[in-house]
């Protein structure tokens, strides 16, 4: 399956996600994205830094908790960083982000969608990709 198919079918097609992207774990390239979500280079670099898993990640996390996490030019309040995942919100909208071996999955849910369902969808895709070596 292509990266775009994962975005279109596994994420957007679930109806629990209204915008999504898959980027490289280094945060230097976009592999696939849905309509309406444009990630900036600085936003991707920040995601990579937050999820790095070393001492520098703590500094990036502290900065994001203090200043917000920017995705698609919008500021989100960081709710939690847990292992490979980031959860953030902006009003009733939110983000579920998960890191795999080679990729970072970014998923947005709108006001009408349930955050927990979005999280389950993203984590299931992350588990699958890790299982197949990505």
C-alpha positions in Angstrom: 0.0 0.0 0.0 1.3 3.5 -0.8 1.7 6.1 1.9 -1.1 8.1 0.4 -3.4 5.1 0.6 -2.6 4.8 4.4 -3.7 8.4 4.8 -6.8 8.1 2.6 -7.9 4.7 3.7 -6.6 3.9 7.2 -6.9 7.4 8.6 -9.4 9.6 6.7 -11.4 6.5 5.7 -11.9 5.6 9.3 -14.2 8.6 9.8 -12.3 9.3 13.1 -9.8 11.6 11.4 -10.5 14.6 9.2 -7.0 15.6 8.2 -3.8 13.5 8.3 -0.2 13.3 7.2 2.7 10.8 7.3 6.2 12.3 7.5 9.6 10.9 7.8 10.8 10.2 11.4 13.6 12.8 10.8 11.0 15.4 10.1 12.6 16.3 6.8 10.0 15.1 4.2 6.3 14.6 3.8 5.4 11.2 2.5 1.6 11.7 2.2 -1.0 14.2 3.3 -4.7 14.9 3.1 -6.4 17.9 1.7 -6.4 20.8 4.0 -3.3 19.9 6.0 -0.1 21.7 5.1 2.8 21.0 7.4 5.7 23.5 7.5 9.3 22.4 7.8 9.7 23.9 11.3 6.5 22.0 12.5 7.9 18.7 11.2 11.3 19.3 12.8 9.6 20.1 16.1 7.6 16.8 16.0 10.8 14.8 15.3 12.6 16.5 18.1 9.7 15.9 20.6 9.6 12.2 19.7 13.3 11.7 19.5 13.5 9.6 22.7 16.8 11.1 24.1 17.7 13.9 26.4 17.2 16.6 23.7 13.5 15.4 23.4 12.8 16.7 26.9 13.9 20.3 25.9 11.7 20.1 22.8 8.8 18.8 24.9 9.2 21.5 27.5 9.2 24.2 24.8 6.0 22.7 23.2 4.3 22.5 26.5 5.2 26.2 27.2 4.6 27.6 23.8 2.2 25.2 22.1 2.6 22.8 19.2 2.1 24.2 15.8 0.6 22.0 13.0 -0.7 23.4 9.8 0.0 26.9 11.1 -2.4 26.4 14.0 -1.4 26.4 17.7 -2.4 23.4 19.8 -2.1 23.0 23.5 0.0 20.0 24.4 -2.0 17.6 26.5 0.4 14.7 26.8 3.6 13.1 25.5 3.6 9.4 26.1 6.4 7.3 24.7 6.0 7.3 21.0 2.9 9.5 21.0 1.8 13.2 21.3 -1.7 14.4 22.1 -2.7 18.0 21.7 -5.9 20.0 21.5 -7.3 23.3 20.3 -10.8 23.8 21.8 -12.8 20.7 20.8 -10.4 19.8 18.0 -7.3 17.8 18.6 -4.3 15.9 17.3 -3.1 12.3 17.8 0.5 11.8 16.6 2.5 8.6 16.8 6.0 7.7 15.8 7.0 4.4 14.2 10.4 3.2 13.3 10.6 5.3 10.1 7.6 7.6 10.1 5.5 10.0 12.1 1.7 9.8 11.7 -0.1 13.1 12.3 -3.9 12.9 12.6 -6.4 15.7 13.3 -10.0 15.3 14.6 -12.6 17.9 14.3 -15.2 19.0 16.9 -17.7 16.3 15.8 -15.2 13.4 16.1 -14.2 11.6 19.3 -10.6 12.1 20.5 -10.4 8.5 21.8 -11.4 7.0 18.5 -8.8 9.1 16.7 -6.2 8.0 19.1 -7.1 4.3 18.6 -7.0 4.7 14.8 -3.6 6.3 14.9 -2.1 3.9 17.4 -3.4 0.9 15.4 -1.8 2.1 12.2 1.4 2.8 14.1 1.4 -0.7 15.5 0.8 -2.1 12.0 3.6 -0.1 10.4 6.1 -1.1 13.2 5.1 -4.7 12.7 6.0 -4.5 9.0 9.3 -2.7 9.6 8.2 0.9 9.1 
